[in-house]
């Protein structure tokens, strides 16, 4: 069950990053062939805020808010389980996980790298928690 949550969280970080238009680590407009420079500071701030909101949702056991970081066509692939297709299925999976493990404490996200492109960003990091 914990492994299922870990995969879902990794997916959420990618979805959050992919949904931030104009994001990228080096703000190198040649990476995506963009003509205008990317506001790297604004992208980093937006991703940090999303990470914080996601952590608050997990600490509260709020499956709906946690799932809101996924797109409607997202697919979460929990280990040893069938894929969860769509935001509603991901919310249902999170709700089941929260019910099974109980209260999650001290959920934290640590960003290790952020690649910012003209039309998307990719965040790589880790997280920790206890329950």
N, C-alpha and C positions, 0 to 999 in steps of 0.2 A: 504494500500500500504506500509506503514511503517512497519507493522507487517511482511509483506512478505519479506522485506529487512532484518529484524532482524533474521528471520529463516534462510535465505540464508547465513548471516554472521556467524551464529552459525555453520552451516554446513561447511563453508569454514574453520573455525578454526579447526574443527575436521579433515577435509581432509588434511590440512597443517600438522597437527600433525601426522596423520596416514601415510603420505607419507615420513616422516623422519625416515629412517632406523637407528636403534641404538639409539633411544631416550628414556628417562625416568627420573622421578623426583628424585627418590632415587638411581637411577642407580644400583638397586639391581638385579643382574643377576639371582637370584633364582626366581624372579617374572615370567620370561619367560623361565626358564630352560636353559639359555644361558651359554656357557662355558667361554666366554671371557667377561671381564668387559666392560661396556659401557662408552664412553667418554662423561660424562654428560655435561661438559662445552661446548663442540663442539655442542651438541644437543641443548642446551639452546641458543647458539649463532645463530644457523641455524633457530630456531623457531622465535627468536626475529627479525631476518632479514626478514623472510617471513611475519611476522605480520606487519612490517614496510612497506614492499612493497605492501601488501594488502591494508593498510590504504592509501598509496599514490594513488593507483588505484581508491579507492572509492572517495577520495577527488577530483580527476580529473574527476570523472564520466566515467572512462574507463572500460566499461563492458567487453571487451575482456581480458584485463589484470586481472581483478577481477575473471573472469571465469577460467582463466588459473591455478588457485589454486585448481581447481576441477579435478578429474580423468574423463576419458572419460565415465565411467559407473556410475558416481555419480548421486544421486537423491536429488534435493532440494525440500523441502515440504513447500512452502509458505502457511501461514494460509489462509483458505477460498478460496483456489485456487487448481487447479489440480497440481500434482507433475510435476516438470521439470526434465526430464530424459536425462542425458548426458550433456557434457560441452556446446554444441551448444545451447541447450534449456535453460540452466542456463544463458548463455551470453545474449540470447534474453530477458529473464525475467529481468535481471539486466538492460539492455538497456531501457526496458520499464519503469522500476522503476525510473531510472535516469531522463528519459524524463518527467515523471509525477511529480516528486518532485523538479526538478530543481537542482541547485548547492548544493552539500553537503559540509558543512564547518566543520572543526575541527574533522574529524573522528579519533577516538583514540581507541586503544585496550589496555585493562588492564589485564594482566595475573594474575590469582589468584592461580592457581595450575598447575603443570606440572608433570605428571607421565611418567617416561621414562622406557621403556622395551627394550629387546634386539632387537626387530624387529619393534617397533612402539612407538609412544608417544601419550598421550592424554592431550590436553591443555584445561583447563577450565578458563574462564574469562568473562569479560564484555566489552562493548564498549559504546561509546557515540558519538554523533554528533549533528549538527544542520543544518538546510537548510533554 
